[in-house]
């Protein structure tokens, strides 16, 4: 329940609205950055900072996989795992 002293309170409707806004392609990315770094609600800022951290981790994994460069061999290995039946 909302407390007048709790500035970190976000209602269910508020979270639903923020999720809807972040689902919009370009505006969503902009709003993730805005909500992660501006405003007084620490709960919302931490949530969107965590989303940005996951994005950075996933991009790092994708870059690492791309730098391996042995895609034909990797694809061949994946085929052997999936077509054993």
VEXDO-813708 format. One record per residue: residue in three letters; x, y, z of N, C-alpha, C, O in turn. Coordinates in pm, whole numbers, padded with zeros to 5 digits, always signed. Each point is the difference from the previous one (the first is absolute). Last residue first. Example, Ala and Ser with C-alpha at 12.3 -4.5 7.8 and 13.67 -1.06 7.14 Angstrom:
BEGIN
ser+01285-00225+00708+00082+00119+00006-00077+00109+00073+00051+00111+00017ala-00022-00683-00024-00089+00119+00000+00090+00120+00000+00104-00002+00066
END
This chain:
BEGIN
unk+01860-03877-03336-00106-00100-00005+00009-00073-00129-00080-00090-00026unk+00357+00470+00146+00049-00131+00044-00105-00109-00010+00034-00118+00010unk+00014+00631-00117-00048-00104-00093+00054-00139+00038+00038-00078-00087unk+00071+00495+00326-00146+00004-00019-00053-00113-00086-00119-00029+00006unk+00592+00091+00095-00072-00009+00128-00151-00014-00024-00067-00074+00072unk+00354+00141-00441+00021-00134+00053-00073-00017+00134-00045-00110+00032unk+00036+00535-00238-00077-00097-00077+00017-00141+00055-00097-00077+00006unk+00363+00417+00177-00140+00016+00044-00089-00099-00075-00089-00058+00061unk+00538+00082-00192-00011-00060+00133-00144+00007+00051-00049-00095+00060unk+00149+00311-00464+00011-00145-00018-00016-00072+00134-00067-00103+00008unk+00089+00572-00006-00127-00045-00056-00001-00152-00019-00102-00065+00025unk+00505+00261+00112-00099+00012+00107-00137-00049-00048-00069-00072+00072unk+00414+00103-00387+00026-00110+00094-00100+00000+00114-00044-00106+00044unk+00021+00462-00353-00035-00128-00065+00023-00119+00093-00082-00092+00004unk+00204+00532+00161-00143-00028-00009-00032-00130-00073-00088-00071+00046unk+00490+00334+00167-00005-00137-00048-00144-00046-00013-00039-00104+00053unk+00195+00541+00127+00025-00013-00142-00009-00141-00056+00016-00017-00121unk-00030+00300+00564+00055-00134-00010+00030-00035-00146+00103-00062-00029unk-00323+00468+00169+00146+00005-00016+00063-00139-00007+00115-00013-00041unk-00583+00074+00119+00033+00045-00135+00150+00001-00024+00046-00025-00112unk-00207-00076+00544-00035-00108-00092+00037+00039-00143+00051-00083-00076unk+00004+00413+00403+00095-00110+00023-00026-00117-00095+00094-00058-00055unk-00396+00419+00052+00128+00040-00059+00103-00112+00017+00076-00029-00092unk-00493-00032+00298-00014-00005-00146+00130+00037-00069+00036-00062-00100unk-00055+00102+00569-00003-00142-00040-00010-00012-00152+00068-00083-00059unk-00095+00514+00239+00136-00054+00017+00006-00147-00041+00096-00042-00063unk-00517+00251+00069+00080+00051-00112+00143-00054+00009+00058-00037-00102unk-00344-00064+00459-00039-00072-00121+00078+00046-00122+00038-00081-00085unk+00030+00311+00494+00048-00138+00011-00033-00078-00127+00085-00072-00052unk-00257+00508+00086+00146+00003-00018+00057-00142+00005+00086-00035-00081unk-00541+00083+00179+00024+00028-00143+00149+00001-00030+00043-00056-00101unk-00176+00017+00549-00025-00124-00074+00024+00020-00149+00053-00089-00067unk-00024+00470+00337+00111-00091+00030-00018-00132-00074+00097-00053-00054unk-00447+00368+00030+00116+00042-00080+00120-00090+00025+00075-00030-00093unk-00452-00045+00358-00030-00035-00140+00117+00039-00090+00041-00078-00086unk-00015+00210+00531+00020-00144-00012-00030-00048-00142+00070-00086-00053unk-00161+00530+00155+00145-00019-00005+00033-00149-00012+00093-00037-00070unk-00539+00155+00133+00042+00028-00137+00151-00004-00015+00050-00028-00110unk-00231-00042+00542-00057-00099-00091+00050+00023-00143+00042-00094-00067unk+00071+00410+00401+00076-00124+00014-00051-00108-00094+00080-00077-00055unk-00313+00488+00070+00133+00019-00056+00081-00128+00007+00068-00036-00096unk-00492+00042+00303-00012+00000-00146+00137+00015-00065+00029-00068-00099unk-00040+00100+00564-00042-00133-00040-00008-00011-00152+00051-00095-00059unk+00035+00515+00265+00117-00088-00004-00035-00141-00045+00080-00066-00066unk-00298+00563-00024-00042-00133+00043+00115-00098-00017+00032-00043-00111unk-00028+00512-00027+00026-00019+00143-00037-00139+00048+00034-00034+00114unk+00155+00238-00620-00117-00016+00085+00039-00028+00144+00118-00018+00032unk+00178-00121-00480-00063+00123+00047-00120-00032+00087-00060-00107-00011unk+00341-00234-00205+00094+00100+00049-00062+00128+00054+00070+00080+00061unk-00303-00480-00245+00115-00057+00069+00086+00108+00066+00067-00027+00100unk-00450+00129-00374-00042-00052+00130+00118-00057+00078-00005-00004+00123unk+00087+00164-00563-00050+00109+00083-00034-00051+00140+00042+00060+00099unk+00085-00379-00422+00112+00084+00039-00043+00113+00092+00067+00029+00099unk-00402-00300-00276+00084-00081+00089+00118+00082+00048+00034-00002+00118unk-00309+00194-00444-00058+00007+00134+00076-00088+00099+00009+00034+00118unk+00119-00040-00576+00024+00134+00057-00051+00006+00143+00069+00053+00088unk-00159-00443-00328+00143+00011+00030+00033+00135+00064+00078+00008+00095unk-00523-00070-00241+00032-00087+00112+00146+00007+00039+00032+00010+00119unk-00195+00208-00508-00034+00074+00121+00035-00083+00123+00043+00056+00101unk+00001-00258-00523+00101+00104+00020-00024+00075+00131+00094+00028+00075unk-00397-00418-00156+00138-00017-00046+00098+00113+00032+00090-00022+00082unk-00497-00124+00228-00002+00079-00123+00145+00009-00050+00086+00043+00076unk-00188-00245+00341-00025-00091-00111-00005+00073-00134+00006-00063-00105unk+00037+00285+00533+00127-00060-00042-00018-00099-00115+00098-00036-00065unk-00484+00242+00255+00084+00101-00066+00131-00061-00049+00045+00030-00110unk-00333-00302+00365-00060+00030-00130+00086+00099-00078+00023-00018-00119unk+00099-00079+00559+00027-00114-00087-00057+00021-00139+00062-00038-00100unk-00157+00362+00430+00142+00005-00037+00037-00116-00092+00078+00018-00093unk-00515-00009+00267+00019+00109-00095+00146+00007-00045+00028+00019-00118unk-00134-00325+00456-00060-00043-00127+00019+00106-00107+00030-00032-00115unk+00105+00132+00556+00090-00096-00063-00054-00046-00136+00076-00016-00095unk-00354+00297+00346+00120+00073-00042+00100-00092-00069+00057+00036-00103unk-00440-00225+00300-00034+00074-00122+00118+00078-00054+00020+00009-00121unk+00027-00220+00533-00006-00101-00106-00033+00067-00133+00058-00033-00103unk+00179+00353+00451-00119-00085-00002+00008-00102-00113+00083+00011-00090unk+00313+00225+00385-00054+00002-00136-00117-00098-00001+00015-00116+00037unk+00339+00384+00343-00119-00078-00029-00042+00018-00146-00011+00112-00048unk+00374+00108+00307+00033-00107-00093-00119-00085-00038+00015-00098-00074unk+00003+00463+00402+00009+00057-00134+00032-00106-00104+00000+00030-00120unk-00225+00000+00628+00070-00094-00088+00001+00055-00142-00099-00011-00072unk-00133+00210+00448+00144+00018+00017+00083-00088-00092+00122+00014-00008unk-00604-00026+00029+00036+00137-00041+00149+00027+00015+00051+00094-00061unk-00262-00576-00059+00026+00076+00121+00044+00139-00043+00076+00013-00097unk-00351-00466-00132+00078+00122-00012+00008+00074+00133-00099+00016+00071unk+00054-00555-00126-00083+00117+00000+00088+00124+00000+00108+00001+00060
END
